[in-house]
Amino acid sequence: MLFVSGWKFILGKIIQYNSKYATVLHIFDSEGSNCASGTSKPLNQKNKIERIITEMDKIKIGILTCSDRASANIYEDISGKEIIKFLEEVLSNEWEPVYKIVPDEKELIASCLREMAEKDQCALIVTTGGTGPASRDVTPEATEQVCQKMLPGFGELMRQISLQYVPTAILSRQTAGILGTSLIVNLPGKPSAIRQCLEAVFPAVPYCIDLIEGPFLECKEGIVKVFRPKK
């Protein structure tokens, strides 16, 4: 067994994780040994090992700003940029943003979420805005419409964190859910609240994506401590 960048190989064949996230660059012969679970077991085949070298395709992450005014260019989308800034700070993977701004229209938001999950194959989709009690705030409804499973714990933790700063956090209705192999997380629209909420929930995000057979997300040490249960 050979482990390379979170992938398992045996005699040049991928046997675990999703092949759609890996690209075979080349196969070459070289001398070496195989280390699995801390135990070194040489694999000699006339002193040569077939090794597969793979490169992870850039992981795609959707950032969807739901705002009538931002979509109409009445003001700059600072919230979406704050999400991108946070992800650039914490992720050690190569990743590519799929960034869109849409008005507060339920069906349009739902359509964009489906497109990001199914067409763009985003492992993580983060929305901002439209989570309050106003009549035009429909992001949670659009999220619930497209998701097969809901993860209410995300919203519960975010509200708990936000209540430490503002009493109006009880008005926020953000949630999270699963669409195929994509995790969708709603965030509030205020830039400072976005960072507070992401810092709270992100330690659980990579393991959640593992469980739905998405790519292996890694975070920079000392910034976000990812939790994965020991096997």
Secondary structure, 3 states (H helix, E strand, C coil): CEEECCEEEECCEEEECCHHHEEEEEEEEECCCEEECCEEECCCECCEEEEEEEEECCEEEEEEEECHHHHCCCCCCHHHHHHHHHHHHHECCCEEEEEEEECCCHHHHHHHHHHHHHHCCCCEEEEECCCCCCCCCCHHHHHHHHCCEECHHHHHHHHHHHCCCCHHHHHCCCCEEEECCEEEEEECCCHHHHHHHHHHHHHHHHHHHHHCCCCCCCECCCCCCCCCCCC
